[in-house]
Amino acid sequence: ELLYGVLGIGLLASVFVLGSTEYGAKLSLNFGVVSIQPTEFVKLLFVLFLASGLYEASQSNDSERIFRIVLIVALIHIGILILCKDLGSASILFIVLLIMTYYYKRDIRILLVGFLSVSAFLVLSYFVFSHVHSRVLAWLDPMSVIDYQGYQVAQSLFALGTGGWFGSGLFQGMPNKIPVVTKDFVFAAIGEEFGGIFAIILIFIYLACILMMMNTAMQVRDEFPRYIAIGFAVCFGFQVFLSIGGVVKFIPSTGVTMQFISYGGSSLLSTMMMFSIFQGITIRRSREEEAL
């Protein structure tokens, strides 16, 4: 777990020192015409770090000391993301930490303390970070600030309403009216051109992937791959929630990508790596069942 932790902190530190600022947060490293978002790969390293650390703690006689070290390193990851003002990714890592810690400890108080901490931090970030303040205003009433903060959300809602149930047709909509539509608000473009029925089906496909991950996590016999499966399921599922929830105005926009669909090679590659690792866990579970 030391290797995963060092790599994760190193990548995040490089973004904090050398990263370029986009929409109020430090997100990417630019190398000429190539732009990389290390945070997408840190999510994988973070889950692998927690899985290996918590598994080692569960097998050790000195479990509390190992658990405290794992917790401190995990919070360092989240702290660097907060310093980078990438609160969307920070919230994903925190939820992964919260759920995996709960599975390790099996204590409901961990969830209560975690959600209270999240609530307090969200209130604090509203007053500390200007871009968070703007996104909350856009979430509460986008029409009242449509000329500035609420323009993106308002255009997203217009697009979803225009598409109706069956959509306007491929290339027949106006998704370019939505700022950053290829990344943060691609779901609005899908709803406009393909319609609400297609968008709902797409949500069910994501839900099927999450349920498949959780089902495998519960059936695999070894604890280490089970930790990995749980972490990936939470990471994948919560990112889907943040992405779609921000588009439909269920929650304030967080700027996270929609896996496999949003523009960006870093997101696509990291998600493919996640599913590849998970496929390995599934194959291992199948071989265990055949050996019985």
Contacts in CASP RR format, 6 or more apart in sequence:
PFRMAT RR
TARGET T0000
AUTHOR 0000-0000-0000
METHOD contacts of the structure
MODEL  1
ELLYGVLGIGLLASVFVLGSTEYGAKLSLNFGVVSIQPTEFVKLLFVLFL
ASGLYEASQSNDSERIFRIVLIVALIHIGILILCKDLGSASILFIVLLIM
TYYYKRDIRILLVGFLSVSAFLVLSYFVFSHVHSRVLAWLDPMSVIDYQG
YQVAQSLFALGTGGWFGSGLFQGMPNKIPVVTKDFVFAAIGEEFGGIFAI
ILIFIYLACILMMMNTAMQVRDEFPRYIAIGFAVCFGFQVFLSIGGVVKF
IPSTGVTMQFISYGGSSLLSTMMMFSIFQGITIRRSREEEAL
1 48 0 8 1.000
1 49 0 8 1.000
1 50 0 8 1.000
1 52 0 8 1.000
1 53 0 8 1.000
1 56 0 8 1.000
1 70 0 8 1.000
4 45 0 8 1.000
4 46 0 8 1.000
4 48 0 8 1.000
4 49 0 8 1.000
4 52 0 8 1.000
5 45 0 8 1.000
5 46 0 8 1.000
5 49 0 8 1.000
5 73 0 8 1.000
5 77 0 8 1.000
7 45 0 8 1.000
8 42 0 8 1.000
8 45 0 8 1.000
8 46 0 8 1.000
8 49 0 8 1.000
8 77 0 8 1.000
9 73 0 8 1.000
9 76 0 8 1.000
9 77 0 8 1.000
9 80 0 8 1.000
11 38 0 8 1.000
11 39 0 8 1.000
11 41 0 8 1.000
11 42 0 8 1.000
11 45 0 8 1.000
12 38 0 8 1.000
12 39 0 8 1.000
12 42 0 8 1.000
12 77 0 8 1.000
12 80 0 8 1.000
12 81 0 8 1.000
12 84 0 8 1.000
13 80 0 8 1.000
14 29 0 8 1.000
14 38 0 8 1.000
15 26 0 8 1.000
15 27 0 8 1.000
15 28 0 8 1.000
15 29 0 8 1.000
15 38 0 8 1.000
15 39 0 8 1.000
15 80 0 8 1.000
15 84 0 8 1.000
16 26 0 8 1.000
16 80 0 8 1.000
16 83 0 8 1.000
16 84 0 8 1.000
18 29 0 8 1.000
19 26 0 8 1.000
19 27 0 8 1.000
19 28 0 8 1.000
19 29 0 8 1.000
19 30 0 8 1.000
20 26 0 8 1.000
20 27 0 8 1.000
20 28 0 8 1.000
20 29 0 8 1.000
20 30 0 8 1.000
20 35 0 8 1.000
21 27 0 8 1.000
22 28 0 8 1.000
23 131 0 8 1.000
23 180 0 8 1.000
23 255 0 8 1.000
24 85 0 8 1.000
24 130 0 8 1.000
24 131 0 8 1.000
25 84 0 8 1.000
25 85 0 8 1.000
25 86 0 8 1.000
25 87 0 8 1.000
25 131 0 8 1.000
26 84 0 8 1.000
26 85 0 8 1.000
26 86 0 8 1.000
27 37 0 8 1.000
27 39 0 8 1.000
27 84 0 8 1.000
27 86 0 8 1.000
28 35 0 8 1.000
28 36 0 8 1.000
28 37 0 8 1.000
28 38 0 8 1.000
28 266 0 8 1.000
29 35 0 8 1.000
29 36 0 8 1.000
29 37 0 8 1.000
29 38 0 8 1.000
36 266 0 8 1.000
37 264 0 8 1.000
37 266 0 8 1.000
37 267 0 8 1.000
38 266 0 8 1.000
39 81 0 8 1.000
39 86 0 8 1.000
39 89 0 8 1.000
40 257 0 8 1.000
40 266 0 8 1.000
40 267 0 8 1.000
40 269 0 8 1.000
40 270 0 8 1.000
40 271 0 8 1.000
41 266 0 8 1.000
41 269 0 8 1.000
41 270 0 8 1.000
41 273 0 8 1.000
42 77 0 8 1.000
42 89 0 8 1.000
42 93 0 8 1.000
43 89 0 8 1.000
43 92 0 8 1.000
43 93 0 8 1.000
43 96 0 8 1.000
43 235 0 8 1.000
43 270 0 8 1.000
43 274 0 8 1.000
44 270 0 8 1.000
44 273 0 8 1.000
44 274 0 8 1.000
44 277 0 8 1.000
46 74 0 8 1.000
46 77 0 8 1.000
46 93 0 8 1.000
46 96 0 8 1.000
47 96 0 8 1.000
47 100 0 8 1.000
47 228 0 8 1.000
47 231 0 8 1.000
47 232 0 8 1.000
47 235 0 8 1.000
48 228 0 8 1.000
49 70 0 8 1.000
49 73 0 8 1.000
49 74 0 8 1.000
50 70 0 8 1.000
50 74 0 8 1.000
50 96 0 8 1.000
50 97 0 8 1.000
50 100 0 8 1.000
50 227 0 8 1.000
50 231 0 8 1.000
51 100 0 8 1.000
51 224 0 8 1.000
51 227 0 8 1.000
51 228 0 8 1.000
51 231 0 8 1.000
52 224 0 8 1.000
52 227 0 8 1.000
53 66 0 8 1.000
53 70 0 8 1.000
54 67 0 8 1.000
54 70 0 8 1.000
54 100 0 8 1.000
54 101 0 8 1.000
54 104 0 8 1.000
54 227 0 8 1.000
55 223 0 8 1.000
55 224 0 8 1.000
55 227 0 8 1.000
56 66 0 8 1.000
57 63 0 8 1.000
57 64 0 8 1.000
57 66 0 8 1.000
57 67 0 8 1.000
57 70 0 8 1.000
57 104 0 8 1.000
58 104 0 8 1.000
58 223 0 8 1.000
60 66 0 8 1.000
67 104 0 8 1.000
71 97 0 8 1.000
71 101 0 8 1.000
74 93 0 8 1.000
74 97 0 8 1.000
75 97 0 8 1.000
77 93 0 8 1.000
78 90 0 8 1.000
78 93 0 8 1.000
78 94 0 8 1.000
78 97 0 8 1.000
79 90 0 8 1.000
81 87 0 8 1.000
81 88 0 8 1.000
81 89 0 8 1.000
81 90 0 8 1.000
81 93 0 8 1.000
82 90 0 8 1.000
85 129 0 8 1.000
85 131 0 8 1.000
87 125 0 8 1.000
87 129 0 8 1.000
87 132 0 8 1.000
87 254 0 8 1.000
88 242 0 8 1.000
88 254 0 8 1.000
88 255 0 8 1.000
88 256 0 8 1.000
89 256 0 8 1.000
91 118 0 8 1.000
91 238 0 8 1.000
91 242 0 8 1.000
91 254 0 8 1.000
92 235 0 8 1.000
92 238 0 8 1.000
92 239 0 8 1.000
92 242 0 8 1.000
92 256 0 8 1.000
94 118 0 8 1.000
95 234 0 8 1.000
95 238 0 8 1.000
96 231 0 8 1.000
96 234 0 8 1.000
96 235 0 8 1.000
96 238 0 8 1.000
98 110 0 8 1.000
98 111 0 8 1.000
98 114 0 8 1.000
98 115 0 8 1.000
99 230 0 8 1.000
99 231 0 8 1.000
99 234 0 8 1.000
100 227 0 8 1.000
100 230 0 8 1.000
100 231 0 8 1.000
100 234 0 8 1.000
101 110 0 8 1.000
102 108 0 8 1.000
102 110 0 8 1.000
102 111 0 8 1.000
103 227 0 8 1.000
103 230 0 8 1.000
125 132 0 8 1.000
126 132 0 8 1.000
126 133 0 8 1.000
126 136 0 8 1.000
127 133 0 8 1.000
132 252 0 8 1.000
134 148 0 8 1.000
134 149 0 8 1.000
135 149 0 8 1.000
135 252 0 8 1.000
135 253 0 8 1.000
135 254 0 8 1.000
136 252 0 8 1.000
137 145 0 8 1.000
137 149 0 8 1.000
137 150 0 8 1.000
138 145 0 8 1.000
138 149 0 8 1.000
138 150 0 8 1.000
138 152 0 8 1.000
138 153 0 8 1.000
138 154 0 8 1.000
138 252 0 8 1.000
138 253 0 8 1.000
139 153 0 8 1.000
139 246 0 8 1.000
139 249 0 8 1.000
139 251 0 8 1.000
139 252 0 8 1.000
139 253 0 8 1.000
142 149 0 8 1.000
142 150 0 8 1.000
142 151 0 8 1.000
142 153 0 8 1.000
142 154 0 8 1.000
142 157 0 8 1.000
142 249 0 8 1.000
143 150 0 8 1.000
143 154 0 8 1.000
146 154 0 8 1.000
151 179 0 8 1.000
152 178 0 8 1.000
152 179 0 8 1.000
152 180 0 8 1.000
152 184 0 8 1.000
152 185 0 8 1.000
152 253 0 8 1.000
153 246 0 8 1.000
153 249 0 8 1.000
153 253 0 8 1.000
155 177 0 8 1.000
155 178 0 8 1.000
155 179 0 8 1.000
155 188 0 8 1.000
156 178 0 8 1.000
156 185 0 8 1.000
156 188 0 8 1.000
156 247 0 8 1.000
156 248 0 8 1.000
156 249 0 8 1.000
157 188 0 8 1.000
157 248 0 8 1.000
157 249 0 8 1.000
158 177 0 8 1.000
159 173 0 8 1.000
159 174 0 8 1.000
159 175 0 8 1.000
159 177 0 8 1.000
159 178 0 8 1.000
159 188 0 8 1.000
159 189 0 8 1.000
159 191 0 8 1.000
159 192 0 8 1.000
160 188 0 8 1.000
160 191 0 8 1.000
160 192 0 8 1.000
160 196 0 8 1.000
160 199 0 8 1.000
160 247 0 8 1.000
160 248 0 8 1.000
161 192 0 8 1.000
162 168 0 8 1.000
162 173 0 8 1.000
162 192 0 8 1.000
163 173 0 8 1.000
163 191 0 8 1.000
163 192 0 8 1.000
163 193 0 8 1.000
163 195 0 8 1.000
163 196 0 8 1.000
164 191 0 8 1.000
164 195 0 8 1.000
164 196 0 8 1.000
165 195 0 8 1.000
165 196 0 8 1.000
165 197 0 8 1.000
166 195 0 8 1.000
166 196 0 8 1.000
166 197 0 8 1.000
167 191 0 8 1.000
167 192 0 8 1.000
167 193 0 8 1.000
167 194 0 8 1.000
167 195 0 8 1.000
167 196 0 8 1.000
167 198 0 8 1.000
168 192 0 8 1.000
168 193 0 8 1.000
168 195 0 8 1.000
169 193 0 8 1.000
169 194 0 8 1.000
170 193 0 8 1.000
170 194 0 8 1.000
171 193 0 8 1.000
172 193 0 8 1.000
173 192 0 8 1.000
173 193 0 8 1.000
174 192 0 8 1.000
175 181 0 8 1.000
175 188 0 8 1.000
175 189 0 8 1.000
175 192 0 8 1.000
175 193 0 8 1.000
178 185 0 8 1.000
178 188 0 8 1.000
178 189 0 8 1.000
179 185 0 8 1.000
181 188 0 8 1.000
181 189 0 8 1.000
182 262 0 8 1.000
182 263 0 8 1.000
183 255 0 8 1.000
183 257 0 8 1.000
183 262 0 8 1.000
183 263 0 8 1.000
183 264 0 8 1.000
184 243 0 8 1.000
184 247 0 8 1.000
184 253 0 8 1.000
184 255 0 8 1.000
184 256 0 8 1.000
184 257 0 8 1.000
184 262 0 8 1.000
185 247 0 8 1.000
185 253 0 8 1.000
186 258 0 8 1.000
186 261 0 8 1.000
186 262 0 8 1.000
186 263 0 8 1.000
187 199 0 8 1.000
187 202 0 8 1.000
187 243 0 8 1.000
187 244 0 8 1.000
187 247 0 8 1.000
187 248 0 8 1.000
187 258 0 8 1.000
187 261 0 8 1.000
188 247 0 8 1.000
190 198 0 8 1.000
190 199 0 8 1.000
190 202 0 8 1.000
190 261 0 8 1.000
191 198 0 8 1.000
191 199 0 8 1.000
203 244 0 8 1.000
206 237 0 8 1.000
206 240 0 8 1.000
206 259 0 8 1.000
209 236 0 8 1.000
210 233 0 8 1.000
210 236 0 8 1.000
210 237 0 8 1.000
210 240 0 8 1.000
213 229 0 8 1.000
213 232 0 8 1.000
213 233 0 8 1.000
213 236 0 8 1.000
213 278 0 8 1.000
214 229 0 8 1.000
214 230 0 8 1.000
214 233 0 8 1.000
216 229 0 8 1.000
216 278 0 8 1.000
216 281 0 8 1.000
216 282 0 8 1.000
216 285 0 8 1.000
217 226 0 8 1.000
217 229 0 8 1.000
217 230 0 8 1.000
217 233 0 8 1.000
218 226 0 8 1.000
219 285 0 8 1.000
220 226 0 8 1.000
220 229 0 8 1.000
220 281 0 8 1.000
220 284 0 8 1.000
220 285 0 8 1.000
220 288 0 8 1.000
221 285 0 8 1.000
221 288 0 8 1.000
222 284 0 8 1.000
225 281 0 8 1.000
225 284 0 8 1.000
225 285 0 8 1.000
228 277 0 8 1.000
228 278 0 8 1.000
228 281 0 8 1.000
229 278 0 8 1.000
229 281 0 8 1.000
232 274 0 8 1.000
232 277 0 8 1.000
232 278 0 8 1.000
235 274 0 8 1.000
236 259 0 8 1.000
236 271 0 8 1.000
236 274 0 8 1.000
239 256 0 8 1.000
239 257 0 8 1.000
239 259 0 8 1.000
240 258 0 8 1.000
240 259 0 8 1.000
242 251 0 8 1.000
242 254 0 8 1.000
242 255 0 8 1.000
242 256 0 8 1.000
243 254 0 8 1.000
243 255 0 8 1.000
243 256 0 8 1.000
243 257 0 8 1.000
243 258 0 8 1.000
243 259 0 8 1.000
243 262 0 8 1.000
244 250 0 8 1.000
244 258 0 8 1.000
245 251 0 8 1.000
246 252 0 8 1.000
246 253 0 8 1.000
246 254 0 8 1.000
247 253 0 8 1.000
257 264 0 8 1.000
257 267 0 8 1.000
259 267 0 8 1.000
259 271 0 8 1.000
260 268 0 8 1.000
260 271 0 8 1.000
END
